Amino acid sequence: MEHPPPDTKDWTWVLNEPCPECDFDASTIEPEDVAGRVRANAAAWRAVLGRGEIVEQRPPVPPGRPPRWSALEYGAHVRDVYALGAERLLLMLKKKHPTFANWDQDATAIEDGYRRQDANKISYDLAVNAGRFADLLDKVRGDQWQRTGMRSDGSAFTVASFALYLLHDPVHHLADVEKGFEAIKEASD
């Protein structure tokens, strides 16, 4: 089966304006509240990934359109987002202005075989990775929120903006998954 096309969009814009696809609005969230939201998000993913075989199904798409990820694939991606987020957050807290290596999320999905992974294992690992990221955020104090790091494409973050930026991804993909479940249900009716 064909793979979904790579996402080449620069999503840092979600720090400045609400996301029309998932209603995430960074301006309404205090960085100190991100850890709690990460934990709630991980719990929501546990429920999603526990829905049985439907999590392995990719949603139908109109003819000529590329395939979309299944809930299982999105869950594996979010698991890895939280793991990478914890690594990068730790770098920002320990080093002065680190630069993050590029991460090709689409290549990772193919190389790591997201489609063949176990939903229960993904769910467990996602919760562990989200917990690690949230625990690190809980320890951030005062001026640490202003420590900086830079993506390989030149986008600069503070710990505060990075926390909000990272939170958007798992929130957005929950919305993607719910839309996918609706499309699967509509196609089976």
C-alpha positions as CSV (number, residue, x, y, z in Angstrom):
1,M,0.0,0.0,0.0
2,E,1.1,3.5,-0.8
3,H,2.4,5.7,2.0
4,P,0.9,9.0,2.9
5,P,2.9,11.9,1.4
6,P,5.4,13.7,3.7
7,D,4.2,16.6,5.7
8,T,6.5,19.5,4.7
9,K,4.5,22.3,6.4
10,D,6.2,24.4,9.0
11,W,3.9,24.1,11.9
12,T,5.5,26.8,14.1
13,W,2.7,29.2,13.0
14,V,0.5,27.5,15.6
15,L,2.4,29.5,18.3
16,N,0.9,32.7,16.8
17,E,-2.6,31.8,15.7
18,P,-5.2,29.1,16.4
19,C,-5.2,25.9,14.3
20,P,-8.4,25.8,12.2
21,E,-8.2,22.0,11.9
22,C,-8.1,21.1,15.6
23,D,-8.9,24.4,17.4
24,F,-5.6,24.4,19.4
25,D,-4.9,27.9,20.5
26,A,-1.5,28.4,22.1
27,S,-2.5,31.9,23.3
28,T,-5.0,30.3,25.8
29,I,-2.5,28.0,27.4
30,E,0.1,28.9,30.1
31,P,3.4,27.0,29.6
32,E,3.1,25.8,33.3
33,D,-0.2,24.1,32.3
34,V,1.3,22.0,29.5
35,A,2.4,19.1,31.7
36,G,-1.1,18.5,32.8
37,R,-2.4,18.7,29.3
38,V,0.2,16.3,28.1
39,R,-0.9,13.7,30.7
40,A,-4.5,14.2,29.7
41,N,-3.6,13.8,26.1
42,A,-1.8,10.5,26.8
43,A,-4.9,9.2,28.5
44,A,-7.0,10.1,25.5
45,W,-4.5,8.2,23.3
46,R,-4.9,5.1,25.5
47,A,-8.6,5.2,24.9
48,V,-8.1,5.7,21.1
49,L,-5.6,2.9,20.8
50,G,-7.8,0.5,22.8
51,R,-10.6,0.6,20.2
52,G,-9.7,-2.7,18.6
53,E,-9.1,-3.5,15.0
54,I,-10.4,-0.1,13.7
55,V,-7.1,1.5,14.8
56,E,-5.3,-0.4,12.1
57,Q,-7.6,0.8,9.3
58,R,-6.6,3.8,7.2
59,P,-9.5,6.1,6.5
60,P,-10.9,6.0,3.0
61,V,-10.0,8.9,0.7
62,P,-11.5,10.1,-2.5
63,P,-10.0,8.7,-5.7
64,G,-6.7,10.3,-6.7
65,R,-6.0,11.4,-3.1
66,P,-3.1,10.0,-1.1
67,P,-3.7,7.7,1.8
68,R,-3.9,9.0,5.4
69,W,-2.4,7.4,8.5
70,S,-4.4,5.0,10.6
71,A,-4.9,5.7,14.3
72,L,-2.2,3.1,15.0
73,E,0.3,5.0,12.9
74,Y,-0.7,8.3,14.4
75,G,-0.3,6.8,17.9
76,A,3.2,5.5,17.1
77,H,4.1,9.0,15.7
78,V,2.8,10.7,18.9
79,R,4.8,8.2,21.0
80,D,7.9,9.3,19.1
81,V,7.0,13.0,19.3
82,Y,6.9,12.8,23.1
83,A,10.2,10.9,23.2
84,L,11.9,13.4,21.0
85,G,10.3,16.2,22.8
86,A,11.8,15.0,26.1
87,E,15.2,14.7,24.6
88,R,15.1,18.2,23.1
89,L,13.7,19.7,26.3
90,L,16.5,18.1,28.3
91,L,19.0,19.6,25.8
92,M,17.5,23.0,26.2
93,L,17.7,22.8,30.0
94,K,21.3,21.4,30.1
95,K,23.0,23.2,27.2
96,K,23.2,26.7,26.0
97,H,21.2,27.3,22.8
98,P,21.4,23.7,21.3
99,T,20.5,23.0,17.7
100,F,18.3,20.1,17.1
101,A,19.0,17.6,14.3
102,N,16.4,17.2,11.6
103,W,13.9,14.4,12.2
104,D,12.2,12.9,9.2
105,Q,9.0,11.7,10.8
106,D,7.8,10.1,7.5
107,A,11.0,8.1,7.0
108,T,10.8,7.0,10.7
109,A,7.2,5.8,10.1
110,I,8.4,3.6,7.2
111,E,11.7,2.4,8.7
112,D,10.1,1.5,12.1
113,G,7.1,-0.1,10.5
114,Y,4.4,1.9,12.3
115,R,1.7,-0.1,10.5
116,R,2.9,-3.4,11.9
117,Q,3.3,-2.3,15.6
118,D,1.2,-3.5,18.5
119,A,-1.4,-0.9,19.7
120,N,-1.1,-1.9,23.3
121,K,2.7,-1.5,23.2
122,I,2.4,1.8,21.4
123,S,-0.2,3.0,24.1
124,Y,2.1,2.0,26.9
125,D,5.2,3.6,25.4
126,L,3.3,6.7,24.5
127,A,2.2,7.1,28.1
128,V,5.7,6.6,29.4
129,N,7.2,9.1,26.9
130,A,4.5,11.6,27.6
131,G,5.0,11.2,31.4
132,R,8.8,11.8,31.0
133,F,8.1,14.9,28.9
134,A,5.5,16.2,31.5
135,D,7.8,15.4,34.4
136,L,10.6,17.5,32.9
137,L,8.1,20.3,32.3
138,D,7.1,20.1,36.0
139,K,10.6,20.8,37.0
140,V,11.0,24.0,34.9
141,R,11.3,27.1,37.1
142,G,11.6,30.9,36.5
143,D,14.1,31.9,33.9
144,Q,14.4,28.3,32.6
145,W,11.2,28.9,30.6
146,Q,13.3,31.4,28.5
147,R,16.2,29.0,27.8
148,T,16.5,28.6,24.0
149,G,17.0,25.9,21.3
150,M,16.9,26.0,17.6
151,R,15.6,23.6,15.0
152,S,17.8,22.7,12.0
153,D,15.6,24.9,9.8
154,G,16.4,27.9,11.9
155,S,13.2,28.1,13.9
156,A,14.1,29.3,17.4
157,F,12.2,28.2,20.5
158,T,12.2,29.0,24.2
159,V,11.3,26.2,26.6
160,A,7.9,27.9,26.9
161,S,7.2,28.1,23.2
162,F,8.7,24.6,22.6
163,A,6.3,23.1,25.2
164,L,3.3,24.7,23.5
165,Y,4.5,23.8,20.0
166,L,5.0,20.2,20.9
167,L,1.6,20.0,22.6
168,H,-0.1,20.9,19.4
169,D,1.1,17.8,17.6
170,P,-0.6,15.2,19.8
171,V,-3.7,17.3,20.2
172,H,-3.9,17.8,16.4
173,H,-3.5,14.1,15.7
174,L,-6.3,13.2,18.1
175,A,-8.5,15.3,15.9
176,D,-7.1,13.6,12.8
177,V,-7.9,10.2,14.2
178,E,-11.4,11.1,15.2
179,K,-12.1,12.4,11.6
180,G,-10.6,9.2,10.3
181,F,-12.9,7.1,12.5
182,E,-15.9,9.1,11.2
183,A,-14.8,8.5,7.6
184,I,-14.4,4.7,8.3
185,K,-17.8,4.6,9.9
186,E,-19.4,6.5,7.0
187,A,-17.8,4.2,4.4
188,S,-19.1,1.1,6.2
189,D,-22.8,2.4,6.5
